[in-house]
Amino acid sequence: MSSPNAQGVQIQGNTNINAENKNVAAVAVGEGNTAKNTTGAIKGGTQIQGNTTIKAKQTNAAAVAVGKNNTAANEAGVIGGK
């Protein structure tokens, strides 16, 4: 199985994603910083064969990045990616 887009997502089968965020915040301070909250995702460059179920829940989660080239992330129920 190959994807014409190297960052693409290819799924063969059924996919069910049940995701919930509550009171989730992401803050990035400074140059080039990234702060993120991701719940229930299939990211680029992922190949899945067969049936897939993702159940993810975040409650009161926070991601904070302070300073140059820092990264902070809360990722619940995430397949693939960086």
C-alpha positions in Angstrom: 0.0 0.0 0.0 1.5 3.4 -1.0 0.2 6.9 -0.9 0.8 9.4 -3.6 1.2 12.0 -0.9 3.9 11.2 1.6 2.1 13.2 4.3 -1.3 11.7 3.4 -3.5 9.3 5.3 -4.6 6.1 3.8 -7.2 3.9 5.5 -8.6 0.6 4.2 -11.5 -0.4 6.5 -14.0 1.3 8.8 -12.8 4.1 11.1 -14.8 5.4 14.1 -13.4 8.4 16.1 -15.2 9.5 19.3 -13.3 12.4 20.8 -14.1 15.0 23.5 -12.3 18.1 24.8 -13.3 20.1 27.8 -11.7 23.2 29.2 -8.6 22.6 27.1 -6.1 25.5 26.4 -2.9 25.8 24.4 -0.5 28.7 24.8 2.7 29.4 22.9 4.9 32.4 24.0 8.0 33.4 22.1 9.4 32.9 18.6 8.7 29.7 16.7 6.9 28.0 19.6 4.0 25.5 19.2 1.5 24.5 21.8 -1.4 22.2 20.9 -4.2 20.0 22.2 -5.2 17.2 19.8 -7.9 14.7 20.6 -8.9 11.8 18.3 -6.9 12.3 15.2 -5.2 10.4 12.4 -2.2 12.5 11.3 -0.3 12.5 8.0 1.9 9.8 6.8 -0.3 7.1 8.4 -1.5 3.9 6.7 -4.1 1.8 8.4 -5.5 -1.6 7.2 -8.6 -2.9 8.9 -11.2 -1.5 11.3 -10.0 1.2 13.7 -11.8 2.7 16.7 -10.4 5.7 18.6 -12.0 6.8 21.9 -10.3 9.8 23.3 -11.2 12.3 26.1 -9.3 15.2 27.5 -10.5 17.2 30.5 -8.8 20.3 31.9 -5.6 19.6 30.0 -3.2 22.5 29.0 -0.2 22.7 26.8 2.2 25.6 27.4 5.4 26.4 25.5 7.7 29.2 26.7 11.0 30.2 25.1 12.6 29.7 21.7 12.1 26.4 19.8 10.0 24.8 22.6 7.0 22.5 21.9 4.2 21.4 24.3 1.4 19.1 23.3 -1.5 17.1 24.8 -2.4 14.4 22.3 -5.0 11.9 23.4 -6.1 9.2 20.9 -3.7 10.3 18.1 -2.3 8.0 15.5 0.7 8.9 13.5 2.4 12.2 12.9 5.2 13.9 14.8 
